[in-house]
């Protein structure tokens, strides 16, 4: 069986008993797959990051969430400044 990378459209319904990690940019949880990799998911069950080590996957997820928010804020500022012209 060949395992393909998780698509961003793949969603997994969250259970109630997961440990959630909270950041100012969003909450996420970590799961270990049967292949020994670690996957993170947001509150909606959307897959975020896959990594080989739990700690590095946690750090990468927090970086990813922070950068996604930063890009969204920049786009918002840009669209507001263009609307005022």
Protein Blocks (a to p, Z undefined) as FASTA:
>chain_A
ZZddddfkbccdddfkbccdddfkbccdddddfkopacdddfkopafbdcfbfklmmmmm
mmmmmmmmmmmmmmmmmmmmmmmZZ
